[in-house]
Amino acid sequence: MLASIIYSLPFMVQPLQAGFSQVPASLREAAYTLGRSRWQTLWTVVLPNMRPALLTGAVLSFAHTVGEFGVVLMIGGNIPGETKVASIAIYDEVESMNYGAANQYSLVLFAITFAILLTVYLVNGGYLKRMVK
């Protein structure tokens, strides 16, 4: 799990970078003039104002980890009856020429990731609409 997290963290960089750049400098400056330290400003001003970017980055990293195959197989292995992840299950079914089961696993994986991404899209859209009002 640790290897998958480290492998997927670069997918979180772009949303976080965009989120940090969209927080107005005036908010940070106001916090500094009110006596907040840099850490207090980060935790109480910057991070709450970039929630959509944090959510998007976390979901992109998660979605990439769910479909990851190489790192899981190399480090986690494939111990029969003990370890089984979706990407390895699809691979095993294709290797045994059981394409029906592989397609079902793929469809379930697709449905889960689609639902997660749709939820993020709706949450971020709703959040942005509330911020504009």
C-alpha positions in Angstrom: 0.0 0.0 0.0 2.8 2.4 0.8 4.5 1.8 -2.5 1.2 2.5 -4.4 0.7 5.7 -2.4 4.3 6.9 -3.2 3.8 5.9 -6.9 0.5 7.8 -7.2 1.5 11.0 -5.3 2.7 12.8 -8.5 -0.9 12.7 -9.7 -1.8 15.0 -6.8 0.8 17.7 -7.6 -1.1 19.4 -10.4 -4.4 19.9 -8.6 -2.6 21.1 -5.4 -0.5 23.5 -7.4 -3.6 24.9 -9.1 -5.4 25.1 -5.8 -2.5 27.0 -4.1 -2.3 29.4 -7.0 -6.0 30.2 -6.9 -6.0 31.2 -3.2 -5.7 35.0 -3.3 -2.6 36.5 -1.7 -4.7 39.0 0.0 -6.2 36.3 2.3 -2.7 35.2 3.4 -1.6 38.8 3.9 -4.7 39.5 6.0 -4.0 36.5 8.2 -0.4 37.7 8.7 -1.6 41.2 9.6 -4.0 39.6 12.2 -1.0 37.9 13.8 -1.3 34.4 12.4 1.9 32.4 11.8 2.6 30.8 8.5 1.4 27.4 9.8 -1.8 28.9 11.3 -2.4 30.6 8.0 -1.9 27.4 6.0 -4.2 25.4 8.2 -6.9 27.9 8.8 -7.0 30.0 5.6 -5.2 28.4 2.7 -6.3 24.7 3.0 -10.0 25.4 3.7 -10.1 27.7 0.6 -8.6 25.0 -1.7 -10.9 22.1 -0.7 -11.9 21.3 -4.3 -8.2 21.0 -5.3 -7.5 18.8 -2.3 -10.5 16.5 -3.1 -9.6 16.4 -6.8 -5.9 15.5 -6.1 -6.9 12.8 -3.6 -9.4 11.2 -6.0 -7.0 11.3 -8.9 -4.3 9.6 -6.8 -6.9 7.0 -5.5 -8.2 6.3 -9.0 -4.6 5.8 -10.3 -3.9 3.5 -7.4 -7.0 1.4 -8.0 -6.0 0.6 -11.5 -2.3 0.1 -10.8 -0.9 -3.2 -11.8 2.9 -3.1 -11.9 3.7 -1.9 -8.4 1.1 -4.1 -6.8 2.4 -7.2 -8.6 6.1 -6.4 -8.0 5.9 -5.4 -4.3 2.6 -6.8 -3.0 2.8 -9.9 -5.0 -0.1 -12.2 -5.7 -0.5 -14.7 -2.9 -3.4 -17.0 -3.7 -6.2 -16.7 -1.2 -4.5 -13.9 0.7 -3.9 -10.9 -1.6 -6.2 -9.9 -4.4 -6.8 -6.5 -6.0 -9.0 -5.6 -8.9 -6.2 -5.2 -11.5 -4.6 -8.5 -10.5 -8.0 -10.2 -10.6 -8.6 -9.0 -14.1 -5.1 -10.1 -15.2 -5.6 -13.5 -13.6 -8.9 -14.0 -15.4 -7.5 -12.9 -18.8 -4.5 -15.3 -18.3 -6.9 -18.2 -17.7 -8.9 -17.1 -20.8 -12.0 -16.4 -18.7 -12.9 -13.2 -20.5 -16.4 -13.1 -19.2 -15.2 -12.8 -15.6 -12.5 -10.3 -16.6 -15.1 -8.2 -18.3 -17.3 -8.3 -15.2 -14.4 -7.3 -13.0 -13.6 -4.5 -15.4 -17.2 -3.3 -15.5 -17.4 -3.2 -11.7 -14.1 -1.3 -11.5 -15.3 1.1 -14.1 -18.6 1.7 -12.3 -16.9 2.4 -9.0 -14.4 4.8 -10.5 -17.0 6.5 -12.5 -19.2 7.0 -9.5 -16.3 8.4 -7.5 -15.4 10.8 -10.2 -19.0 11.9 -10.7 -19.3 12.5 -7.0 -16.2 14.6 -7.0 -17.4 16.6 -10.0 -20.8 17.3 -8.3 -19.2 18.2 -5.0 -16.7 20.5 -6.6 -19.4 22.1 -8.8 -21.6 22.6 -5.8 -18.8 24.1 -3.8 -17.8 26.5 -6.5 -21.4 27.7 -6.9 -21.6 28.3 -3.1 -18.4 30.3 -3.3 -19.6 32.5 -6.1 -22.8 33.5 -4.2 
